[in-house]
């Protein structure tokens, strides 16, 4: 087929469709809604997956997170139950054996995580105080915004220094530079030496300008300093009285050199913990496994969403078939005249397929526009993260055109198979 007949065929198809504007518009709605729903659903699914992946990545794909867990009293020993001090969770012995027996261990980061009142002058709030080691910053990939983080000298000498989160700095110091100021943590004085932000922080502020954006509200102090001041015994008071807990380590982050060695390290850590603990007063979180599960969940989620949205496209295709069959019946005499004037069967097929294609292409393009706008509106109104990807546009548009053409073949074939003489007799 030459270019000229093709152009004429397109013009003829547009002319024929323009004679039934309302019918053509209603037919296109099925394709528009189908394409729009595919793009929107895949964008919401991709946004949810990205958000989950980001949270997991913050934990570190090479890390193993082990936390102390308080078990119910009936699962503890009789001796522990009778004691006024609840002792459970990770121990320094666990940390030592992890360093000795886990192969490919790059770093072991112990932490005590406690809830205290922190105060600067008249401003006070309650937040998490994390007693840890200098390499915590490197393991968690947090970004220093001002000053410095904890150092080996702070650990060795038990220096009363602290690093505060950027949100805490904004709340307590109200725009003043916190570096060098004294912060009271449950009546113990600490000197602020740095401000740390989140992993999601953008570029650093210009030199000399204080940037206090972010969501980090924690306080970080040297583990040795906390042990010298408070030890392992923690008292918690309430209206009904006080409880005493002895927890040597609240959390422990094990960093492995390569991802392929993570699973083997987890197995070794579980064996050590089972040997050292009579009850399972700990939990193990492996971000690497969570990432793999999240990817599999994302794949299934996209299949489900795509299948649901594809139903709309099939309905749109059925609508196109229905309207084209009606058009064939109404234009029977026209088909007979064209055949009598020398039009071949394939010319009739191409004519009706061209009309189907124009309907599907027009509906698909409009659907892509609405499919791009709806996720943006969802993000603006609800704050839910959505991600528009080229693949979602390509899949929606390709499927819409394919479905429309497939459903348009039968009406076109039926029109081409008409007997010219019988078609001319049709009123």
Order of alpha helices (4+ residues) and beta strands (2+ residues): alpha-alpha-beta-alpha-beta-alpha-beta-beta-alpha-beta-alpha-beta-alpha-beta-beta-beta-alpha-beta-beta-beta-alpha-beta-alpha-alpha-alpha-alpha-alpha
